[in-house]
Amino acid sequence: MSAAPFPDVVLFDLDGTLLDSAPDMLATVNRMRAARGQEPMALPALRPHVSRGARAMTAAAFPGLDGEVPTAMVHEFLDVYAQELGRHSAPFAGVPALLEAIEAAGRRWGIVTNKPERLARRVLAGLGWEERCAVLVGGDTLAERKPHPLPLLHAAQSLGVAPADCAYVGDDARDIAAARAAGMPAVVALWGYRLAEDDPSSWGGDALVEAPRDLLDWPLA
């Protein structure tokens, strides 16, 4: 497949798509477990839950809760995570080259995440991406969050482009649902975080890609 220009704007999810943040999340839940006299959790047990947010990760770390996570524990998770943020995580292999290629093609890229905006902005600052990222929409930036299309529509509008002239890349079914509802081409990032029973081929994405480097070859099959 021959190389072709990227869409006008490529929007990305953050955790599990651009950033391998699972090690930060693991440090967070293990501090919570240690505070309760429990043994550390292993990374493979937590990793599939990372894209589903603080409540889902807390539920995975404390199975005795049977999924009923008190709001206070969600706040505790976010407070501890704010201290661990960026200490153990890194972009997935191939992501820096992908972002550079998008910029070199004269296109823009941005992030639409369900992570709280203040934490997402800290991540960008730590990576040196704050000046390069054209738009950042967090999970609490607007009244709605993914899978609602509003965050993606807001990102496109703020950049002055039509949704159809963007593409959205994410590793969770909510990402693909949001993109489809927004009228954006949707790309499934297969390198991200998902449960064993998840079937990305059923999410309705326009393309499924195995690694960030595969996005260098646009349009995607």
N, C-alpha and C positions, 0 to 999 in steps of 0.2 A: 504494500500500500504506500503510495507516495505521500510525502509530507504536504500538508495544506495549512492555511492560516487557521488560527484558533478562532472561536467565536469572539465577538466584541468584548465580552466579559465572561470570565470563568469564575464561578462562585464555588466555594468549598465548604463542607463541614470542617470542623477543627479536629476534635478528638476522634482518633480512629481513621482519619482521612489524610490530613496534613501532619498531624502530630501523634507520635506514639507516646501517649500520656499515661498508659497503664501503670508504669512503675511509680509515678507520682500518686496515683490512686491507691496502689498497693501500700505504699508507705502510710497513707492516710488511714486506711481501714486497719492496718496493723497497729498503729498508735491507739486507735479506738479499742481494738481487741486487747492490747496490753493493759490499758487502763481498767479493763474488766477481768484481768487475770487469765486471759485466753491466749492460746498459742498463735503464732503468726499464721496467716493465710498464705497459700502459695499463689504465685502469679497466674498460672494456668487456670486456677479456679475462679479468679476475679476477671481476667481479661475479657471473656465473652460479654460481660455485663457493662463494660465501661461506657459504651455509646448510649446506654439507657438512662444515665444520669445518677445523681447522688442517692436518691431513694432506692433505686434498683441495686446499686453497688452495696449500700448498707444492708439491704435485705440479703444479698448474697453472702456478705461477711458475717451476718448473724442469722443463720437459718432457723434458730430457735424462735425467732419472731414470726415465723410462718407468713412472711410478706407484709405483716402489719408494722410498718416502721413509724415510730412516733416522730412528729414534726421536730421535736427537740433534737433527735438524733440526726436528722437531715441537716439542721443548722450546725450541729457539732461537726459533721462531716465537712461542711463547707468551710468552717472556721479552721479546722486542722489542715484541710487541703490548701487553703490560702497560705499556710506556712510551708507546705511541701511543694507548692507549685513551681515547676521549672527546675527542681533540684535533681530529678532523675530522668526526665523525659527528653525526647529529641525528635526532630522531624523524621519521618520514615525515609528510608533509602530512596533516592531518586527525586524527592520532593524539592530540594533546593534547585536542582537542575531544571525541573519542570517549571518552577516559578520564574527562573531566569529566562527560559525559552519563551514563556508567555510575554514577558516584558520586552524581550528582544524582537518579538513579532509586532510590537506596537499595540498590544492588547493589555487589558487590565484584569486584575484578579482581586477577589474579595472573599470574605468569610461570613457565613451565616451559621451560627451555632446556637445550641440551647444552653450553653454554659453562660452563667451570669456575665453581663458585659464587663463589669469591673475586673473580673478574673481573666476574661479573654484578652482585655487590653494589656494586662500584666504579662500574659504569655507573649503577645506580639512584641512588647517592649524587650522582653528577655531574649527574643530571637532576632531582634533588629528588624522586624517586619513592619513596625508601625507606620513608617513613611512609604512603604511599598504597597501595603494593602489599601486598595482603593475605597473599600467600604467594609465596616464591621457591624454586624447586627447580632446582638446577644439574645439569650433566652428571655431576658427581662427588659429588653429595649422597647418593646411594643406590648400591646394588650394581648397578643397571641404569639405562640411559638410553634415550631414544627411539631406535628405534620400540617398545621394550618399554613396556607400559602402566603399569608401577609408578610412574614419576614423576607421572603424572597422577592415579593413584589415591591416591597419598600426598598430593598437593595438596588433593584433595577431602576426604580424611579429616581432614587437619589443620585444615580450615575447618569441619568438622562438617556437610558436605553430601553428598548422594548424587551419584555421577558423572552420573546422568541429569539432575541439576539444574544441571549446569555446561555450558559449551560451550568447545571448544578451537579457537583460530584459529592457523593456521600456514601457511608458504609452501613446505613440503617434503613429499614423499610420506611420510617418516618421521613427520611430525607427524600426518598423517591416519591412518596405520596405528596409531599409539599411541592416538589418540582413539577409533577404532573398537573396538580391543581393550579399552579401558577402559569402553566403554559410554557415551561422551560424544558428543553432537552435534559434528560436525567441520566446520569452515569453512575453505575454501582461500583464502588471501590471494594473489590473482593479482598484486598489485603487488610481490611479493617477488623473491627470487633463484632462478632455475632455468635449466637448460641448454635449448638450443634444441630438443633432441629430447624433452624432458619433455612429458607430456600430462596436465595436472592433472585433466582430465575423467575420466581413468581411475583416479584415486586412490581413488574411493569416498567423497568428501566429501558432506556433506548440503547444502552450498551453496558456490558459488564467487562471490567478491566482487571487484570491480575496484579498489576504493579503500576506505580506512578509513571515509570518510563513509557508505559504503553500509551499514555495520554499525549506523548510527543508526536504521535502519528495521527493527525486529525484530517478528515472526519473518521470517527470510530465505526467499526463494524458492529 
